[in-house]
């Protein structure tokens, strides 16, 4: 993991100092996403900055929760399909390692 460094970010016009190991480009994307979400919330229902920020955090947390749930479901589907494929290969008589057809040494017993 990269070493943490001190950086300054601007959220809703306010400067914040923090320590992070996140790369500059990624950090800029994260800050832009946070600012955009706060702006979106504030535009929908004019709120002071603090409540708008709290609602933005709640909204982003919901999105993260849903993404994690979807990722877990996808992982489970992949495991299930992989197990099914392995069972199908086993049922079809999958050759054991070293038993690949055509992998026999030539007549005379020598292999090069």
Buried (B, 14 or more C-beta within 10 A) or exposed (E): EEEEEEBEBEBBEEEEEEEBEBEEEEBEEEBEEBBEBBEEBBEEEEBEEEEBBEBBBEBBEEEEEEEEEEEEEEEEEEEEEEEEEEEEEEEEEEEEEEEEEEEEEEEEEEEE
